[in-house]
């Protein structure tokens, strides 16, 4: 639970970067689970845009209403780094090269 406005802003940034569901505790006592897809971190009206898991329509929630943020869903981007993608592509490239070489050998070209 963030104890300062700075901590709340940092938690919101982390939740924005997180690619899974978060659970928000609101000052009203409501707890909502969903995906934070946008935030308005400057200006007069600080707010987030949030897709609740039980509603197809996004909600706009003021920063002032948020009292807690929990990272409760699986991060769908976990393990999908650039390195993992590049390694997978390199493996696929090698497999394709081996297939082409085998085909060329069978045709008597090598």
N, C-alpha and C positions, 0 to 999 in steps of 0.2 A: 504494500500500500504506500503510495507516494505521500511524503509528509510535507513537501514544499511544492510550490508551483513549478520550480525548476525540475524537481524530480518527476512531477507529473508530465511536463513537456518531454523529458527524456524518455519516460515510459511510453508515451504516445508515439514518439519517433520509432522506438524499438518495435512497438506493436504494428506500426505502419510497414516496417521492413519485414516483419514476420509473415510468412506465407501460410499461416494456419489460423484457425479460429482463436479468438480471445474471449474471455468473459469479463464483462464490465460490471462493476458495482456502481450504482448511481445513488446520488444523494436522496432520491425518493424512496430508496429501499429496493428498487427493481434491480434484478440481475439479468443481463441479456448476453447471449452467446452469439457470435457471428464474426464477420470478416471486416476489418477496418481497411477501407480502400482509398481513403483520402483524408487529408487534414488541412485545416486552415490555421496555421501557426503564427500568423502575424495579423496585425490590424486590431480593430475594436472587438470583433466578435470571434474569439477563438473557438473552433469547433472541429468535430470529426464527422466524416460520412461513413456509415456503418451498415452492412447488410446483415440483419438478424437472421439466424438460421431458420426461424419459423415464419419468415415473412419475405415475399419476393420484392418488396419495396424498400429502398434504402431509408435510413433515418439520419437526421442531422442532430448531433448531440453536442451541446456546449461543453467546453473543457470544465467549466465550473461545476457541472453536474456529475463529473466522473470522480469517484472516490477511490476506486481500485481497478486494477487491470491484472488479469491472470492469463498466462499463455497456456490455454487448455487444449487446443487442437494440435494435431500433428503438423509440423512445418513441411508443407508439400515440396518445398525447394531443398530440403535437407538431402545432402549427398549428390546434388545435381550441380556441382561446381563446374567451372570452365575446365579444370583439369580432368574431371571425370568424363565430360563430354569429349574433350580432345583425345583422351585415351580410348574411348569407345570408337571414335571415328578412325583413329589410327589402326585399331584392331580390324575394323571393317575393311579398311583400305588394303591391309595385308592379306586378308582372306580373299578379297576380290582379285588381287594380283596373283595369288596362288591359283585361283580358279582359271584365270586367263592363261597362266603359264601351262597348266595341265591341259587345257584345251589346245593350245599351240603344239604341245608335245604329241597329243593324240592325232593331230593333223600332219605331223611330221615337219612342222615348221621350226622346231628347235632340236 
